[in-house]
Amino acid sequence: MKEIKFKFEDLKLYQKALDFVDTTCKITEDFPNNENFGLTSQYRRASTSIDLNTAEGSGYSNTQYNRFLI
């Protein structure tokens, strides 16, 4: 079966953002348990949003896509 690849997957921004998510998850593992629903969650959601915005914006025109990347 042929693997589907999207154009945003080739962007260095996207690839580095995936690495950033991994790093963030490793760092936040050491946070205290009472921060699981506080700082830990916030850091992880913020790092993930970089990838998600890059992927979501790629379906729009270049002008609109630039707004997703800012």
TORPA-4810 file (N, C-alpha, C, O; in nm, 3 decimals):
<nodes>
NODE_1_0.084_-0.117_0.000_0.000_0.000_0.000_0.089_0.124_0.000_0.188_0.131_0.073_M
NODE_2_0.053_0.221_-0.082_0.133_0.343_-0.096_0.113_0.435_0.024_0.001_0.458_0.069_K
NODE_3_0.225_0.486_0.075_0.219_0.577_0.190_0.190_0.719_0.142_0.253_0.767_0.048_E
NODE_4_0.097_0.784_0.207_0.061_0.922_0.173_0.151_1.017_0.251_0.169_1.001_0.372_I
NODE_5_0.206_1.116_0.181_0.292_1.214_0.245_0.239_1.353_0.212_0.212_1.384_0.096_K
NODE_6_0.225_1.436_0.313_0.176_1.571_0.295_0.292_1.668_0.281_0.402_1.640_0.331_F
NODE_7_0.271_1.781_0.213_0.380_1.874_0.185_0.440_1.935_0.312_0.559_1.967_0.313_K
NODE_8_0.362_1.952_0.417_0.416_2.013_0.539_0.514_1.921_0.610_0.595_1.967_0.691_F
NODE_9_0.509_1.792_0.581_0.599_1.697_0.648_0.745_1.715_0.606_0.835_1.670_0.676_E
NODE_10_0.768_1.780_0.493_0.904_1.806_0.447_0.963_1.935_0.506_1.083_1.958_0.493_D
NODE_11_0.882_2.017_0.568_0.930_2.143_0.625_1.020_2.117_0.745_0.988_2.035_0.831_L
NODE_12_1.132_2.190_0.750_1.221_2.177_0.865_1.151_2.223_0.993_1.174_2.168_1.101_K
NODE_13_1.065_2.324_0.980_0.990_2.373_1.095_0.910_2.259_1.157_0.910_2.241_1.279_L
NODE_14_0.842_2.183_1.075_0.759_2.073_1.124_0.844_1.964_1.188_0.810_1.913_1.294_Y
NODE_15_0.955_1.930_1.124_1.042_1.825_1.177_1.104_1.867_1.310_1.113_1.786_1.403_Q
NODE_16_1.147_1.992_1.320_1.205_2.041_1.445_1.098_2.052_1.554_1.126_2.030_1.671_K
NODE_17_0.977_2.085_1.514_0.867_2.094_1.610_0.836_1.956_1.669_0.804_1.945_1.787_A
NODE_18_0.845_1.851_1.587_0.825_1.715_1.638_0.932_1.679_1.740_0.904_1.616_1.842_L
NODE_19_1.056_1.718_1.710_1.165_1.695_1.806_1.140_1.773_1.935_1.168_1.724_2.045_D
NODE_20_1.088_1.894_1.921_1.059_1.979_2.036_0.952_1.914_2.125_0.962_1.920_2.248_F
NODE_21_0.852_1.852_2.065_0.748_1.783_2.141_0.811_1.668_2.221_0.780_1.651_2.339_V
NODE_22_0.898_1.591_2.157_0.966_1.481_2.227_1.048_1.533_2.345_1.043_1.477_2.455_D
NODE_23_1.122_1.640_2.322_1.204_1.699_2.428_1.118_1.750_2.542_1.149_1.729_2.659_T
NODE_24_1.009_1.817_2.508_0.918_1.870_2.609_0.860_1.758_2.694_0.851_1.771_2.816_T
NODE_25_0.820_1.649_2.630_0.763_1.537_2.705_0.867_1.476_2.800_0.834_1.439_2.913_C
NODE_26_0.991_1.464_2.754_1.095_1.408_2.840_1.123_1.499_2.960_1.139_1.452_3.072_K
NODE_27_1.127_1.629_2.935_1.153_1.724_3.043_1.039_1.725_3.145_1.063_1.725_3.266_I
NODE_28_0.916_1.724_3.096_0.801_1.734_3.186_0.774_1.605_3.263_0.697_1.605_3.359_T
NODE_29_0.837_1.495_3.222_0.823_1.370_3.300_0.878_1.387_3.441_0.832_1.322_3.534_E
NODE_30_0.977_1.474_3.455_1.041_1.495_3.584_0.969_1.597_3.672_1.009_1.621_3.786_D
NODE_31_0.863_1.658_3.619_0.787_1.754_3.698_0.714_1.681_3.811_0.684_1.562_3.797_F
NODE_32_0.685_1.747_3.920_0.611_1.684_4.030_0.472_1.639_3.985_0.412_1.698_3.895_P
NODE_33_0.421_1.534_4.048_0.289_1.480_4.013_0.177_1.582_4.030_0.078_1.577_3.957_N
NODE_34_0.192_1.674_4.124_0.084_1.772_4.144_0.078_1.874_4.030_-0.013_1.956_4.026_N
NODE_35_0.173_1.870_3.938_0.171_1.960_3.822_0.117_1.892_3.696_0.119_1.953_3.589_E
NODE_36_0.070_1.768_3.707_0.020_1.697_3.588_-0.091_1.772_3.516_-0.099_1.766_3.393_N
NODE_37_-0.174_1.839_3.587_-0.285_1.910_3.525_-0.259_2.060_3.518_-0.349_2.137_3.485_F
NODE_38_-0.138_2.101_3.549_-0.101_2.241_3.547_0.006_2.266_3.442_-0.021_2.264_3.322_G
NODE_39_0.127_2.288_3.490_0.237_2.322_3.400_0.269_2.211_3.300_0.295_2.239_3.183_L
NODE_40_0.266_2.087_3.344_0.298_1.975_3.254_0.204_1.975_3.135_0.248_1.968_3.020_T
NODE_41_0.076_1.982_3.162_-0.024_1.982_3.056_-0.008_2.103_2.965_-0.018_2.091_2.843_S
NODE_42_0.016_2.218_3.024_0.028_2.341_2.945_0.149_2.337_2.853_0.140_2.375_2.737_Q
NODE_43_0.264_2.291_2.904_0.384_2.280_2.822_0.363_2.183_2.706_0.401_2.211_2.593_Y
NODE_44_0.302_2.071_2.734_0.282_1.970_2.629_0.183_2.019_2.523_0.205_1.998_2.403_R
NODE_45_0.075_2.083_2.566_-0.022_2.134_2.469_0.039_2.245_2.384_0.011_2.253_2.264_R
NODE_46_0.119_2.331_2.444_0.183_2.441_2.370_0.281_2.387_2.266_0.285_2.437_2.154_A
NODE_47_0.360_2.287_2.303_0.457_2.233_2.208_0.387_2.160_2.094_0.431_2.166_1.979_S
NODE_48_0.279_2.091_2.123_0.203_2.020_2.021_0.134_2.115_1.925_0.116_2.083_1.807_T
NODE_49_0.095_2.230_1.973_0.022_2.325_1.888_0.107_2.375_1.772_0.052_2.414_1.669_S
NODE_50_0.239_2.374_1.785_0.325_2.415_1.674_0.306_2.320_1.556_0.286_2.365_1.443_I
NODE_51_0.310_2.191_1.582_0.289_2.092_1.476_0.149_2.101_1.417_0.130_2.098_1.296_D
NODE_52_0.052_2.112_1.506_-0.087_2.114_1.460_-0.117_2.236_1.375_-0.187_2.225_1.274_L
NODE_53_-0.066_2.352_1.413_-0.088_2.473_1.333_-0.019_2.463_1.198_-0.074_2.507_1.097_N
NODE_54_0.099_2.406_1.195_0.170_2.388_1.068_0.092_2.296_0.976_0.076_2.325_0.858_T
NODE_55_0.043_2.187_1.030_-0.033_2.092_0.949_-0.167_2.151_0.903_-0.205_2.137_0.787_A
NODE_56_-0.237_2.215_0.993_-0.368_2.271_0.958_-0.356_2.381_0.854_-0.436_2.386_0.760_E
NODE_57_-0.260_2.467_0.868_-0.245_2.579_0.776_-0.201_2.539_0.637_-0.222_2.614_0.542_G
NODE_58_-0.141_2.422_0.623_-0.090_2.380_0.492_-0.201_2.359_0.390_-0.175_2.357_0.269_S
NODE_59_-0.323_2.343_0.435_-0.434_2.324_0.343_-0.490_2.452_0.287_-0.581_2.448_0.204_G
NODE_60_-0.439_2.566_0.329_-0.489_2.696_0.285_-0.395_2.758_0.183_-0.290_2.702_0.152_Y
NODE_61_-0.434_2.873_0.132_-0.347_2.947_0.039_-0.222_2.994_0.112_-0.217_2.991_0.235_S
NODE_62_-0.120_3.036_0.036_0.006_3.079_0.097_-0.013_3.196_0.193_0.051_3.200_0.298_N
NODE_63_-0.100_3.289_0.157_-0.124_3.405_0.244_-0.183_3.361_0.377_-0.139_3.405_0.484_T
NODE_64_-0.283_3.276_0.371_-0.345_3.227_0.493_-0.252_3.134_0.569_-0.253_3.133_0.693_Q
NODE_65_-0.173_3.056_0.498_-0.079_2.964_0.563_0.023_3.040_0.646_0.059_2.996_0.755_Y
NODE_66_0.069_3.152_0.597_0.166_3.233_0.671_0.108_3.277_0.805_0.181_3.289_0.903_N
NODE_67_-0.022_3.302_0.811_-0.086_3.341_0.938_-0.080_3.228_1.040_-0.071_3.254_1.160_R
NODE_68_-0.085_3.103_0.994_-0.077_2.990_1.085_0.064_2.974_1.142_0.082_2.920_1.251_F
NODE_69_0.163_3.020_1.067_0.301_3.002_1.107_0.354_3.114_1.197_0.463_3.103_1.253_L
NODE_70_0.279_3.220_1.210_0.322_3.332_1.293_0.294_3.303_1.439_0.324_3.386_1.525_I
</nodes>
